[in-house]
Amino acid sequence: MPVLAIFKYAVKPGRMADFMAKLKAAADPKFNSPTMPHTVRLFRSSVPGPDTSGVVLMLGYPNMMSYGHRTDFENNNEEWRKLFEAHPDSPETLLSVELLTEHSL
């Protein structure tokens, strides 16, 4: 069953370009693994204005096993961990991670 991993971030005012640069660095081929998300969607809050800090990153995987393999890769990759570890100067703060599994009616 398809899985959707939803990452919610707060981005510091004026730091959206820095956060986008971090996401671009994460897309570098050196971080490719045998299992990759099949969809990547990025949304940001539209209200109250263009510098609103809320960002939602949605990654789709064909199943929970694929999500698990990718998560294992990220957890075991020191360079990936350094890219996303929290620092006082990080442009973003990870607020939550949610996993949704598709359910048929």
C-alpha positions as a Markdown table, in Angstrom:
| # | Residue | x | y | z |
|---|---|---|---|---|
| 1 | Met | 0.0 | 0.0 | 0.0 |
| 2 | Pro | 1.3 | 3.5 | -0.8 |
| 3 | Val | 2.9 | 5.5 | 2.0 |
| 4 | Leu | 3.0 | 9.3 | 2.3 |
| 5 | Ala | 5.7 | 10.8 | 4.6 |
| 6 | Ile | 4.8 | 14.3 | 5.6 |
| 7 | Phe | 7.4 | 16.6 | 7.1 |
| 8 | Lys | 6.2 | 19.9 | 8.5 |
| 9 | Tyr | 8.8 | 22.7 | 9.0 |
| 10 | Ala | 8.9 | 26.2 | 10.4 |
| 11 | Val | 11.3 | 28.3 | 8.4 |
| 12 | Lys | 12.8 | 31.4 | 10.0 |
| 13 | Pro | 11.8 | 34.7 | 8.5 |
| 14 | Gly | 14.1 | 35.6 | 5.6 |
| 15 | Arg | 15.6 | 32.1 | 5.5 |
| 16 | Met | 13.5 | 30.4 | 2.8 |
| 17 | Ala | 16.3 | 30.7 | 0.2 |
| 18 | Asp | 18.6 | 28.9 | 2.7 |
| 19 | Phe | 16.1 | 26.2 | 3.3 |
| 20 | Met | 15.6 | 25.7 | -0.4 |
| 21 | Ala | 19.4 | 25.5 | -0.9 |
| 22 | Lys | 19.4 | 22.7 | 1.7 |
| 23 | Leu | 16.7 | 20.8 | -0.1 |
| 24 | Lys | 18.6 | 21.2 | -3.4 |
| 25 | Ala | 21.7 | 19.8 | -1.7 |
| 26 | Ala | 19.6 | 16.8 | -0.5 |
| 27 | Ala | 18.7 | 16.1 | -4.1 |
| 28 | Asp | 22.3 | 15.7 | -5.2 |
| 29 | Pro | 22.9 | 12.3 | -6.8 |
| 30 | Lys | 25.4 | 11.4 | -4.1 |
| 31 | Phe | 22.4 | 10.9 | -1.8 |
| 32 | Asn | 20.6 | 8.5 | -4.2 |
| 33 | Ser | 19.8 | 5.1 | -2.7 |
| 34 | Pro | 18.3 | 2.0 | -4.2 |
| 35 | Thr | 14.9 | 3.1 | -2.9 |
| 36 | Met | 13.9 | 6.7 | -3.5 |
| 37 | Pro | 10.5 | 8.4 | -3.1 |
| 38 | His | 8.4 | 8.2 | -6.3 |
| 39 | Thr | 6.8 | 11.6 | -5.6 |
| 40 | Val | 8.1 | 14.8 | -4.0 |
| 41 | Arg | 5.8 | 17.7 | -3.3 |
| 42 | Leu | 6.6 | 20.9 | -1.5 |
| 43 | Phe | 4.0 | 23.3 | -0.2 |
| 44 | Arg | 4.2 | 26.5 | 1.8 |
| 45 | Ser | 1.5 | 28.3 | 3.7 |
| 46 | Ser | -0.1 | 31.1 | 1.6 |
| 47 | Val | -1.7 | 33.0 | 4.4 |
| 48 | Pro | -1.0 | 35.5 | 5.9 |
| 49 | Gly | 1.7 | 36.4 | 3.3 |
| 50 | Pro | 4.7 | 35.5 | 1.1 |
| 51 | Asp | 7.1 | 35.3 | 4.1 |
| 52 | Thr | 4.9 | 32.8 | 6.0 |
| 53 | Ser | 7.1 | 30.2 | 7.6 |
| 54 | Gly | 5.1 | 27.0 | 7.3 |
| 55 | Val | 6.4 | 24.5 | 4.8 |
| 56 | Val | 5.1 | 20.9 | 4.1 |
| 57 | Leu | 7.3 | 18.4 | 2.3 |
| 58 | Met | 5.4 | 15.3 | 1.1 |
| 59 | Leu | 7.4 | 12.2 | 0.0 |
| 60 | Gly | 5.5 | 9.3 | -1.6 |
| 61 | Tyr | 6.7 | 5.7 | -1.5 |
| 62 | Pro | 5.1 | 2.6 | -3.0 |
| 63 | Asn | 5.0 | 0.8 | 0.3 |
| 64 | Met | 6.2 | 0.9 | 3.9 |
| 65 | Met | 9.2 | -1.3 | 3.1 |
| 66 | Ser | 10.4 | 1.2 | 0.6 |
| 67 | Tyr | 10.0 | 4.0 | 3.1 |
| 68 | Gly | 11.9 | 2.0 | 5.7 |
| 69 | His | 14.8 | 1.3 | 3.3 |
| 70 | Arg | 15.2 | 5.0 | 2.4 |
| 71 | Thr | 15.0 | 5.9 | 6.1 |
| 72 | Asp | 17.7 | 3.4 | 6.9 |
| 73 | Phe | 19.9 | 4.8 | 4.2 |
| 74 | Glu | 19.5 | 8.3 | 5.6 |
| 75 | Asn | 20.1 | 7.3 | 9.2 |
| 76 | Asn | 23.3 | 5.5 | 8.2 |
| 77 | Asn | 24.7 | 8.2 | 5.9 |
| 78 | Glu | 26.8 | 10.6 | 8.0 |
| 79 | Glu | 26.8 | 13.3 | 5.4 |
| 80 | Trp | 22.9 | 13.2 | 5.2 |
| 81 | Arg | 22.6 | 13.4 | 8.9 |
| 82 | Lys | 24.9 | 16.4 | 9.1 |
| 83 | Leu | 22.9 | 18.1 | 6.4 |
| 84 | Phe | 19.7 | 17.8 | 8.4 |
| 85 | Glu | 20.8 | 17.9 | 12.0 |
| 86 | Ala | 19.4 | 20.8 | 14.0 |
| 87 | His | 21.7 | 23.7 | 14.7 |
| 88 | Pro | 20.8 | 27.1 | 16.3 |
| 89 | Asp | 21.6 | 28.7 | 12.9 |
| 90 | Ser | 19.5 | 26.2 | 10.8 |
| 91 | Pro | 17.0 | 28.0 | 8.6 |
| 92 | Glu | 14.3 | 25.5 | 9.5 |
| 93 | Thr | 12.9 | 23.7 | 12.5 |
| 94 | Leu | 11.3 | 20.3 | 11.9 |
| 95 | Leu | 7.9 | 20.4 | 13.7 |
| 96 | Ser | 6.5 | 17.0 | 12.9 |
| 97 | Val | 6.7 | 13.9 | 10.7 |
| 98 | Glu | 3.6 | 11.9 | 9.8 |
| 99 | Leu | 3.3 | 8.7 | 7.9 |
| 100 | Leu | 0.0 | 8.0 | 6.1 |
| 101 | Thr | -0.8 | 4.6 | 4.5 |
| 102 | Glu | -3.3 | 4.6 | 1.7 |
| 103 | His | -6.5 | 2.9 | 2.6 |
| 104 | Ser | -8.9 | 1.6 | 0.0 |
| 105 | Leu | -12.7 | 2.0 | 0.4 |
